[in-house]
Amino acid sequence: MEGHKHIVILGSAWPLRGGGLSTFNERLARELISEGYKVSIYTFSLQYPEFLFPGKSQYSTEKAPADLNIKQAVNSINPLNWIKVGNELRKLKPDIIIVRYWLPFMGPSLGSILRTAKKNKHTRIICIADNIVPHEKRPGDKILTRYFLKSADAFVTLSEKVLSDLRVFEPQKKAIYIPHPLYDNFGDPVEKAAARKWLGIPETGKLILFFGFIREYKGLDLLFRAMAEEKIKNSGIRLLVAGEFYEDPQPYLKLIEELNISEQVIMRTSFINDDAVRFYCSAADLVVQPYRHATQSGVTPLAYHFEKPMIVTNVGGLPAMVPDGKAGLIAEPDPVSIADHIIEFYALGEDHFLPHLREEKKKYSWNRLVKAILDLANGI
């Protein structure tokens, strides 16, 4: 868009792992650069204090992206830092700041930085909101969220559920829902048997995948109970769990023992580096998202990229992205329903879903997201 030449992305990026947040921000930066914009990413020098971080490490072991201008700047718990970074951005005068919002804890730091940056009367603030109401609620969430939201000029949400949540807090400001674009930066699919060989697991047989950080709301325990259903036990289906525990693993490991499903479950619960993602996705017949509640999921666009059918539960924004019987199947968030739909998937066969997946994935382009951001900025 004419006139908007310098864009700052404020949010997680290398050297923070950040899961989908860092991956998303870096991929968005590359899309903007490809369209002719100067892009800087202001990431965190301290994102979470160690005692608040649920995983093993916040930091990537991969090399810095050579094609991106990333500055480690934001300390999420230091108000003096917020003033410093805000003043730096105020003087820098980017045309647009794109800020990611996913957690009320980030409200004070990001909201304060943006308030100061906007004093230049030039920069427009576009928020990409992953969540407005957090998955795990805590006292003070609403106050922190309101504080942050007042600092943004307009919003992009990645699900209709988040747009609805946003309207409770901000009924007037411009906002648009754009589906989460495809994660197309993890390389091409690998032939299934070759992917399984790379992972060191049996190359044949039925295999379903749970992918991503393990948290209570994602319902992995429901999937374990589905695996214990007689119809699944008798089918020879195995479950590959790929992702780091973001809570105490012991209840999950105990449940595997209690349900006597250890022979059916393959646990790979260290952090999955970017260069390994394609092997996990390519190895599976099916991706299962057994969430108890959700807004949207970054796993869905990942599955689309690798053309893997999905079973998602009928919660939040998940069903909107997975047309039932076409790109996947919609189950209820209970073990029997999940088990029934896994069996139904294998009865239909992968080939039933492939044409629909290939057609549906065309909707999820990065260019569409960029256009929405620029249109919002132009309309402020």
SVG drawing of the C-alpha trace seen along z (x, -y; Angstrom):
<svg xmlns="http://www.w3.org/2000/svg" viewBox="-20 -13 43 69">
<polyline fill="none" stroke="black" stroke-width="0.4" points="0.0,0.0 1.4,-3.4 2.8,-5.3 3.4,-2.4 7.0,-1.4 8.4,-0.6 6.7,2.0 7.7,3.2 6.5,6.5 6.3,6.5 6.3,10.0 8.1,13.3 10.9,14.2 14.3,15.8 16.1,16.6 12.8,17.4 11.3,20.7 7.8,19.5 6.2,22.4 3.8,21.0 4.2,17.4 7.8,17.0 7.2,19.1 4.2,17.0 5.9,13.6 9.0,14.6 6.9,16.0 4.8,12.8 7.9,10.7 9.1,12.6 5.8,12.1 6.0,8.3 9.6,8.2 8.6,10.1 6.0,7.4 8.5,4.6 8.3,3.4 11.1,2.7 10.5,4.9 12.0,5.0 11.0,7.4 11.2,6.3 11.3,9.4 11.7,10.0 15.0,9.9 12.9,11.5 9.6,13.0 8.7,14.9 10.4,15.1 11.7,18.6 9.2,19.4 6.3,18.6 7.6,20.5 6.1,24.0 8.5,25.6 12.1,26.7 13.7,23.8 12.5,20.6 15.4,20.4 16.0,21.9 19.1,23.9 18.8,23.0 20.9,20.3 19.6,16.8 17.6,16.2 20.0,14.4 17.3,12.8 15.5,11.0 16.2,7.9 15.4,9.0 16.2,6.9 16.0,8.4 14.5,5.4 11.4,6.0 11.6,7.1 8.1,8.1 8.6,7.3 10.6,4.1 8.6,0.8 11.8,-1.2 12.4,1.0 8.9,0.3 9.6,-3.4 12.9,-2.9 11.5,-0.7 8.4,-2.9 10.6,-6.0 12.8,-4.2 9.8,-3.2 8.3,-6.7 11.5,-8.2 11.8,-5.4 8.3,-6.4 7.4,-3.1 4.3,-3.5 2.7,-0.4 3.4,1.6 2.0,5.1 1.7,6.4 0.8,9.9 -1.5,10.4 -2.1,13.8 -1.9,13.6 -3.0,10.9 0.4,11.2 1.8,9.3 -0.8,6.5 1.2,4.1 4.5,4.3 3.0,4.2 0.3,1.7 2.8,-0.7 5.3,-0.4 2.5,-1.1 1.1,-4.1 4.5,-5.8 5.2,-4.9 1.9,-6.4 2.9,-9.8 4.6,-10.4 1.1,-10.9 2.3,-8.8 2.4,-5.1 -0.7,-3.0 -1.0,0.0 -2.6,3.2 -3.0,6.0 -3.1,9.7 -5.1,11.3 -4.6,15.0 -6.7,14.9 -8.7,12.2 -10.0,14.5 -7.1,16.8 -7.3,20.6 -6.2,20.6 -8.0,17.8 -6.4,15.8 -7.5,12.9 -6.8,9.6 -7.1,10.9 -9.8,8.5 -8.0,5.4 -4.7,6.3 -6.5,7.1 -8.5,3.8 -5.2,1.9 -3.6,3.5 -6.6,3.2 -6.8,-0.6 -3.4,-0.9 -4.3,0.7 -6.0,-1.1 -7.5,1.9 -7.5,5.7 -7.1,8.9 -8.3,12.1 -7.5,15.6 -10.9,17.0 -14.5,15.8 -14.6,16.8 -11.8,14.4 -13.5,11.7 -16.6,12.2 -14.6,12.1 -12.9,8.9 -16.3,7.2 -17.1,7.5 -14.1,5.3 -13.9,3.2 -17.2,2.9 -16.2,-0.1 -12.7,0.2 -12.2,1.8 -11.6,5.5 -11.6,8.3 -11.3,12.1 -8.7,13.7 -8.1,17.5 -4.7,18.5 -2.5,18.8 -0.7,22.0 2.6,22.8 4.4,23.4 7.9,22.8 8.6,26.3 9.6,27.8 7.8,30.2 6.0,33.4 8.1,36.6 6.9,40.0 5.2,41.6 7.4,44.7 10.5,42.5 9.3,40.1 8.6,43.0 12.0,44.4 13.6,41.0 11.7,40.9 12.7,44.5 9.2,45.9 7.6,48.8 7.2,47.9 3.8,49.6 0.5,49.6 -2.1,47.1 -0.7,44.0 -2.5,40.9 -0.7,37.7 -1.2,35.3 1.1,32.3 2.0,29.3 2.6,28.2 0.8,30.3 -1.6,28.4 -4.7,29.4 -7.1,27.6 -5.8,29.5 -7.3,32.7 -4.5,35.2 -6.0,37.2 -9.3,37.5 -7.3,38.9 -5.6,41.4 -9.0,42.6 -10.1,42.8 -7.1,45.0 -8.3,47.3 -11.7,47.9 -12.0,51.5 -12.7,50.6 -9.4,48.7 -7.4,51.3 -8.6,54.0 -7.8,51.9 -4.0,51.7 -4.0,47.9 -1.1,46.2 -0.8,42.7 2.3,40.5 2.5,37.7 4.9,35.0 5.4,31.9 6.7,30.6 4.9,30.8 3.8,27.4 2.6,28.9 3.4,31.8 3.8,34.9 3.2,37.4 -0.7,37.5 -0.4,38.2 2.2,41.0 0.2,42.5 -2.9,42.5 -1.1,44.4 -0.2,47.1 -3.7,47.1 -5.3,47.5 -2.8,50.1 -2.1,48.3 1.7,48.0 2.0,50.4 -0.2,48.1 1.4,44.8 4.7,43.3 5.8,40.4 8.2,37.8 7.8,35.0 10.9,32.9 10.6,29.6 10.2,30.3 12.7,28.3 11.5,26.7 13.6,29.0 11.9,32.1 8.2,30.9 7.7,32.2 8.8,35.7 6.2,35.9 3.4,34.5 4.3,36.7 4.5,39.8 0.8,39.7 -2.4,40.7 -4.4,38.3 -3.9,35.3 -6.2,35.3 -6.9,32.1 -9.0,33.3 -9.3,29.9 -11.6,29.2 -11.9,25.6 -10.1,23.5 -10.1,20.3 -8.1,21.4 -5.1,23.7 -1.8,23.3 -1.9,27.1 -4.8,26.8 -2.9,24.8 0.1,27.1 -2.1,30.1 -3.4,28.3 0.1,27.6 1.0,31.3 -2.4,32.3 -3.3,34.4 -6.9,34.9 -7.9,33.8 -10.3,34.8 -11.1,31.7 -13.5,31.4 -16.6,29.2 -15.2,26.3 -14.3,22.7 -13.1,21.9 -11.8,25.4 -14.8,26.7 -15.0,23.5 -11.6,24.4 -12.3,28.1 -15.4,28.8 -16.9,31.9 -16.6,35.0 -14.3,33.0 -11.1,31.7 -11.7,33.9 -14.2,34.9 -15.8,33.1 -16.0,35.0 -17.4,34.1 -14.8,33.5 -15.3,36.9 -13.3,40.2 -16.1,42.3 -16.9,39.7 -13.2,39.2 -12.7,43.0 -15.8,43.3 -14.5,40.6 -11.0,42.2 -12.6,45.4 -14.8,43.5 -11.7,41.8 -10.1,45.2 -13.4,46.5 -13.5,43.6 -9.8,43.7 -7.2,40.9 -8.0,40.5 -11.6,39.4 -10.2,36.3 -7.3,35.3 -9.3,33.4 -11.1,31.4 -7.9,30.6 -6.2,29.3 -9.2,27.1 -9.7,25.8 -6.1,24.9 -6.2,22.3 -8.1,20.0 -5.2,19.7 -2.6,17.4 -0.2,15.0 -0.9,12.4 -4.6,12.3 -3.4,11.5 -1.0,8.8 -3.7,7.2 -6.1,7.1 -3.4,5.5 -2.6,2.8 -6.3,2.1 -6.9,1.6 -4.0,-0.7 -5.1,-2.7 -8.6,-3.1 -7.4,-4.5"/>
</svg>
